[in-house]
Amino acid sequence: MVNRPLKLEFDGAHGAKLAARLDLPAGEVRAFALFAHCFTCSKDIPAARHIAGTLAADGIAVLRFDFTGLGGSGGDFSSTGFSSNVEDLKLAADFLRKNYEAPQILIGHSLGGAAILSVAADIPEARAVVTIGAPSDADHVIHNFKGAVEDIRAQGAGEVDLAGRTFTIRKEFLDDLEAQSVRDKVSRLGKALLVMHAPLDETVGIENASNIFIAAKHPKSYVSLDKADHLLSRSEDAAYAARVITGWVSGYLDKPVAAEAAEPKDGVEVVETGQGKFQSIVVSGQHRLIADEPTDYGGLDSGPSPYGFLSAALGTCTVMTLRMYADRKGLPVERIGTQVLHGKVHASDCEDCSEDQKAKGGRIDRFERLITIDGDLDASTRSRMLEIADKCPVHKTLEAGAAVVTREVPIED
């Protein structure tokens, strides 16, 4: 069982070792995805982490890596070009194919999106392609070089400042970008395409999304990222994009044979995702959930807190218990709902607590259920249903307490 992204490496197009991370789900892997980052970025930018973490929580493993000469990868960036980025992606897909499983999902951000569109046809196992803020032509990135282009062409190389960092760009890099025809590749994609773009993107204009979408054949979809910037630097924008991608790709995945044959594990398994300080994947049978803490406590607020799950257990058990009772008695109950409030209070101040609970002293956990019953019932029947709510098994467990046994289990290789 893996509880954090695996650190990996493989040989890139120029022979240098490329640094990679593989975000693995806590349970069975539904499919593998390959992520390509933006120009001069790295695999660890917030958008990449959010998307990889969210997909992993839904059972999709994600390989993200640094292109040659960037981030933790070896090699000289100045000797690379768009074509070598495409070759890096082919080698990344081949690495997955040989060591795990070929990617069914391809995701590219900015120029990484253009590279993904260019390489998609060479990865036959890929079913779904996603672009985020991608240019419709690879040479679009040249406008970021501003006044350096003429010097690069005249001198064969030049330095450009990108996001506060200096990079050496060779004339061959410009020539390579201009020789690419991304839209031609899109027209022959032959895979489902999701185009995501921010209308306010000042780095890659929204017209690029239109060009890609028009060039593509169905099935294709477009999702606007509203107020997001090019890098999805706000966590809420990255989280939204991640949720959309997770939902969209589900319709294009093969059901893995391993998932059909796997025996579900007993109990509930909780494993850290490596995203944020507290975020964890909760696996119960075939179901995956996210647990976290609110931002006020240092979490990402990406899922219910532990006490939120405990309150949910009490609430769901209450609703199910009341439904079974109503059906058994033939009561005309349309819908049952329960709101659960939780807090820690001083035992002496808890008016609704039992004498035994007050006698314990100190602070105790207090759960309050606000139950709604939609149906034509008299007062006596409603009162009886509130009594039945107290017979909910989780309610009884919380009141009686439980034995918790803890032991360490060796980590499997």
C-alpha positions in Angstrom: 0.0 0.0 0.0 1.4 3.4 -1.0 0.6 6.4 1.2 2.5 9.1 -0.7 3.5 9.7 -4.3 6.2 7.3 -5.5 9.5 9.0 -6.5 10.6 7.5 -9.8 12.9 8.3 -12.7 13.3 7.2 -16.3 15.4 8.0 -19.3 14.4 11.0 -21.3 14.7 11.8 -25.0 18.2 13.3 -24.5 19.4 10.4 -22.3 19.1 12.3 -19.1 17.2 10.9 -16.1 13.8 12.5 -15.7 12.4 12.9 -12.2 8.8 11.7 -11.9 6.1 11.1 -9.3 3.4 8.5 -9.5 0.3 9.3 -7.4 -1.3 5.9 -6.6 -4.7 5.3 -5.2 -5.1 3.7 -1.8 -7.2 0.9 -3.3 -7.4 -0.8 -6.7 -6.2 1.3 -9.7 -9.0 2.0 -12.2 -6.7 3.4 -14.8 -3.4 5.3 -15.3 -3.0 8.9 -16.4 -0.1 10.9 -17.8 0.3 14.6 -16.9 2.4 17.1 -18.9 3.2 20.4 -17.1 3.3 23.9 -18.5 6.3 25.6 -20.2 9.3 26.0 -17.8 7.1 24.7 -14.9 7.5 21.5 -13.0 5.6 18.4 -12.0 5.0 19.9 -8.6 3.1 23.1 -9.4 -0.1 23.4 -7.3 -2.4 22.6 -10.3 -0.6 19.4 -11.1 -0.6 18.3 -7.4 -4.4 19.1 -7.0 -5.3 17.2 -10.2 -3.1 14.2 -9.5 -4.4 14.0 -5.9 -8.0 14.2 -6.8 -7.7 11.6 -9.6 -5.8 9.3 -7.2 -8.6 9.7 -4.7 -11.0 8.4 -7.4 -8.8 5.4 -8.2 -6.8 6.8 -11.1 -3.0 6.7 -10.8 -1.2 9.7 -12.3 2.4 9.9 -13.5 3.7 13.5 -13.6 7.3 14.3 -14.5 9.8 17.1 -15.2 10.7 17.6 -18.8 14.4 17.5 -19.6 16.4 20.2 -17.9 13.5 21.3 -15.6 12.7 20.7 -11.9 14.5 17.6 -10.6 15.3 16.2 -14.1 18.7 16.1 -15.6 19.9 17.4 -18.9 20.2 20.9 -20.4 17.0 22.8 -21.0 18.6 24.9 -23.7 19.2 21.9 -25.8 15.6 20.8 -25.8 12.6 21.7 -27.9 9.0 21.0 -28.4 9.8 17.8 -30.3 12.0 16.5 -27.5 9.1 17.3 -25.0 6.9 15.1 -27.2 9.5 12.4 -27.1 9.8 12.7 -23.3 6.0 12.0 -23.2 6.3 9.0 -25.4 9.0 7.6 -23.1 6.9 8.4 -20.1 4.0 6.4 -21.6 6.4 3.6 -22.4 7.7 3.6 -18.9 4.1 3.2 -17.6 3.4 0.5 -20.2 6.4 -1.6 -19.2 6.3 -1.2 -15.4 2.6 -0.6 -14.7 -0.1 -0.1 -17.4 -0.3 2.1 -20.4 -2.1 5.4 -19.7 -5.7 5.6 -20.7 -5.9 9.3 -19.8 -3.6 12.1 -21.1 -3.6 15.6 -19.4 -1.7 18.6 -20.5 -1.4 22.1 -19.1 -0.4 25.1 -21.3 2.4 24.0 -23.7 2.2 20.6 -22.1 -1.4 20.5 -23.5 -0.1 21.2 -27.0 2.5 18.4 -26.5 -0.2 16.0 -25.2 -2.3 16.7 -28.4 0.8 16.1 -30.5 1.6 12.7 -28.9 -1.9 11.3 -28.3 -2.0 9.4 -31.6 1.2 7.6 -30.7 -0.3 6.2 -27.4 -3.0 3.8 -28.8 -4.2 2.8 -25.3 -5.2 6.4 -24.5 -9.0 6.9 -24.5 -9.4 10.5 -23.1 -7.4 13.7 -23.6 -7.6 16.8 -21.4 -6.1 20.2 -22.1 -5.9 23.1 -19.7 -5.1 26.5 -21.0 -3.4 25.0 -24.0 -2.2 27.0 -27.1 -3.6 25.9 -30.4 -0.2 26.3 -32.0 3.1 25.4 -30.4 4.8 28.6 -31.5 2.3 30.6 -29.4 4.9 30.4 -26.6 7.3 32.6 -28.6 5.3 35.7 -27.6 6.6 35.2 -24.0 10.1 35.9 -25.3 9.2 39.5 -26.0 12.2 41.5 -27.5 14.6 38.6 -27.4 13.4 36.8 -30.5 15.4 38.8 -33.0 18.6 38.4 -30.9 18.0 34.7 -30.7 17.6 34.4 -34.5 20.6 36.6 -35.2 23.0 35.2 -32.6 21.7 31.6 -32.5 20.8 31.8 -28.8 19.7 34.3 -26.2 18.5 34.6 -22.6 14.8 35.2 -21.8 13.2 36.0 -18.4 10.2 33.8 -17.6 8.4 34.2 -14.3 11.5 35.6 -12.7 13.8 32.9 -14.0 16.4 33.1 -16.8 16.4 30.5 -19.5 18.7 30.1 -22.5 16.7 29.7 -25.7 18.3 28.5 -28.9 17.3 29.4 -32.5 16.6 25.7 -33.1 14.0 25.9 -30.3 12.1 28.6 -32.2 12.4 26.7 -35.5 11.0 23.6 -33.8 8.0 25.4 -32.4 7.2 27.0 -35.7 7.4 23.7 -37.5 4.7 22.1 -35.4 1.0 21.8 -36.5 -0.9 21.1 -33.4 -4.3 21.8 -34.9 -3.6 19.2 -37.6 -2.9 16.7 -34.9 -6.1 17.6 -33.2 -8.2 17.0 -36.3 -6.8 13.4 -36.4 -6.9 12.8 -32.7 -9.4 9.9 -32.7 -10.0 10.2 -28.9 -12.4 11.9 -26.6 -11.3 15.5 -25.8 -12.0 17.8 -23.0 -10.8 21.4 -23.5 -10.6 23.6 -20.3 -9.7 27.2 -20.5 -10.0 30.4 -18.5 -11.7 33.3 -20.4 -9.5 35.7 -18.5 -6.2 33.9 -19.3 -3.7 36.6 -20.2 -0.9 34.1 -21.2 -2.8 31.9 -23.6 -5.9 33.7 -25.0 -9.4 32.1 -25.0 -9.3 32.0 -28.8 -6.8 29.1 -28.6 -9.5 27.0 -26.9 -11.9 27.8 -29.7 -9.3 26.8 -32.3 -8.7 23.5 -30.6 -12.4 22.7 -30.1 -13.3 23.6 -33.7 -10.5 21.4 -35.1 -11.4 18.4 -33.0 -14.0 15.8 -33.9 -16.6 14.4 -31.5 -16.7 13.3 -28.8 -15.4 16.6 -27.5 -16.4 18.9 -24.5 -15.5 22.4 -23.3 -15.5 23.6 -19.8 -14.8 27.3 -18.8 -12.6 27.9 -15.8 -14.3 31.3 -15.2 -12.1 33.5 -13.1 -9.0 31.3 -13.0 -5.6 32.5 -14.2 -3.3 30.6 -16.6 -1.5 28.6 -13.8 -4.7 27.9 -11.8 -2.8 29.4 -8.9 -5.8 29.7 -6.7 -6.4 26.4 -4.9 -10.2 26.5 -5.5 -9.7 26.8 -9.3 -7.3 23.9 -9.4 -9.6 21.9 -7.2 -12.6 22.6 -9.5 -10.6 21.6 -12.6 -9.6 18.4 -10.9 -13.2 17.5 -10.0 -14.4 18.2 -13.5 -11.6 16.0 -15.0 -12.4 13.2 -12.6 -16.0 13.1 -13.5 -15.5 13.5 -17.2 -12.9 10.8 -17.7 -15.0 8.2 -15.9 -17.1 7.6 -19.0 -14.2 6.6 -21.1 -12.3 4.2 -18.9 -12.0 0.4 -19.3 -13.0 -1.5 -16.1 -9.6 -3.0 -15.1 -9.6 -6.8 -14.8 -7.8 -6.5 -11.4 -10.7 -4.6 -10.0 -13.2 -7.3 -11.0 -11.1 -10.1 -9.5 -9.9 -8.3 -6.4 -11.3 -9.4 -3.1 -12.5 -6.4 -1.1 -10.6 -5.8 2.1 -12.3 -6.1 5.5 -13.1 -2.9 7.3 -12.2 0.6 6.3 -8.7 1.6 5.2 -7.4 5.2 5.6 -4.1 6.3 3.9 -2.5 9.7 3.5 -2.5 11.1 0.0 0.6 13.3 0.4 -1.6 16.3 -0.6 -1.7 18.9 2.2 -1.0 18.2 5.8 -4.0 16.0 6.7 -5.7 14.8 3.5 -6.4 11.1 3.4 -8.2 8.6 1.2 -10.8 6.5 2.9 -11.5 3.2 1.2 -14.5 1.1 2.1 -15.1 -1.8 -0.2 -15.4 -0.3 -3.7 -16.0 3.2 -2.3 -13.4 6.0 -2.0 -13.9 9.2 0.0 -11.6 12.1 1.1 -11.0 13.0 4.7 -9.4 16.3 5.7 -9.4 19.1 8.2 -10.7 22.7 7.7 -8.2 25.3 6.6 -8.3 26.9 10.0 -6.7 23.7 11.4 -4.1 23.6 8.6 -6.0 21.3 6.2 -7.2 21.8 2.6 -10.9 21.5 3.6 -11.2 18.9 0.7 -13.4 16.5 2.7 -15.1 15.9 6.0 -13.1 15.9 9.2 -12.8 12.8 11.3 -15.6 14.1 13.5 -17.6 15.0 10.4 -17.4 11.3 9.4 -18.4 10.3 12.9 -21.4 12.6 12.7 -22.2 11.2 9.3 -22.2 7.7 10.7 -24.7 8.7 13.4 -26.9 10.6 10.9 -27.0 7.9 8.3 -27.6 5.2 10.8 -30.5 7.2 12.3 -32.1 7.8 8.9 -31.8 4.1 7.9 -33.1 2.9 11.3 -36.2 5.2 11.0 -36.8 4.1 7.4 -36.8 0.4 8.4 -39.2 1.1 11.2 -41.5 3.2 9.0 -41.6 0.6 6.3 -42.2 -2.3 8.8 -45.1 -0.4 10.4 -46.5 0.7 7.1 -46.3 4.4 8.1 -46.9 7.1 5.4 -43.4 8.6 5.6 -42.2 10.4 2.5 -38.7 11.4 3.5 -36.5 11.4 6.6 -33.6 13.7 7.3 -31.2 14.2 10.2 -28.8 17.1 10.9 -26.1 16.2 13.3 -24.3 18.9 15.4 -21.2 18.1 17.3 -19.3 19.9 20.0 -17.3 19.5 23.2 -18.9 20.8 26.3 -18.3 20.7 30.0 -20.2 17.7 31.5 -21.7 19.8 34.2 -23.2 22.2 31.6 -24.8 19.4 29.5 -28.5 19.7 30.4 -29.5 16.8 28.1 -26.7 14.4 29.3 -27.3 11.5 31.6 -26.2 11.6 35.3 -23.5 9.0 34.5 -22.1 11.3 31.8 -22.2 14.3 34.0 -20.5 12.3 36.8 -17.4 11.7 34.5 -16.7 15.4 34.7 -14.4 17.4 32.4 -15.4 18.0 28.7 -17.4 15.5 26.8 -18.5 15.1 23.2 -22.1 16.1 22.6 -24.0 15.1 19.5 -27.4 16.7 18.8 -29.7 15.3 16.1 -32.3 17.5 14.5 -34.6 15.0 12.8 -37.2 15.8 10.1 -40.0 13.4 9.2 -42.1 14.3 6.1 -45.4 12.4 6.4 -48.9 12.5 7.7 -48.3 11.3 11.2 -49.9 12.0 14.5 -48.0 13.4 17.5 -47.9 10.0 19.2 -46.3 8.3 16.2 -43.8 11.1 15.8 -42.8 10.7 19.4 -42.4 7.0 19.0 -40.1 7.5 16.0 -37.8 9.7 18.1 -37.6 6.8 20.6 -36.7 4.5 17.7 -34.0 6.9 16.7 -32.2 6.1 20.0 -32.1 2.4 19.0 -29.8 3.2 16.0 -26.7 0.9 16.4 -24.3 3.8 16.0 -26.2 5.7 18.7 -25.8 2.8 21.0 -22.1 2.4 20.3 -21.5 6.1 21.0 -23.4 5.9 24.3 -21.9 2.6 25.5 -18.4 3.2 24.3 -16.3 0.7 22.4 -13.0 -1.3 22.7 -10.3 -0.1 20.2 -7.5 -2.5 19.7 -4.3 -1.2 18.0 -1.4 -3.1 16.5 1.2 -2.4 13.9 1.2 -4.2 10.6 4.4 -4.6 8.5 4.4 -2.6 5.3 4.2 -4.9 2.2 7.0 -4.5 -0.4 
